[in-house]
């Protein structure tokens, strides 16, 4: 899957239930996200989750060194 032309590395994402979406890239990311109380979802639910999130939504990786979809900009999903 790609978001705005950027290949997703990972098969899960962390979601706060509102607008914060972080791609989980490794076991350390997963451990930290769970310890912060985030829900982890399979990457197949990313587009649906993004579309139903509040207008403040964004997609970053957990380490916050990749920005897939910044706030207030559209995200385009491709295979």
C-alpha positions, 0 to 999 in steps of 0.5 A: 500500500502507498499513501500519497505515493509513499510505500507503507513499511509495516502491517499495523498502525496505531490509532487514538480513536480520533485523528492520530494515525501512526504506522508501526514499522517494528516490534519496538514501535508496537511495544511503545504504542501499546504502552501509550494506550493506542489501539493497533489495527491491521494496515488493511483498515488504514484507508477506512480509518483515515476517511472516518477520522476527524478533520485534524487527521494525519498519518506518520510513522511511529518514529515521526520521521516519515510523513505520509499525510499531513494535517489538512491535506488529502491522502491518496491510497494506492496498491 
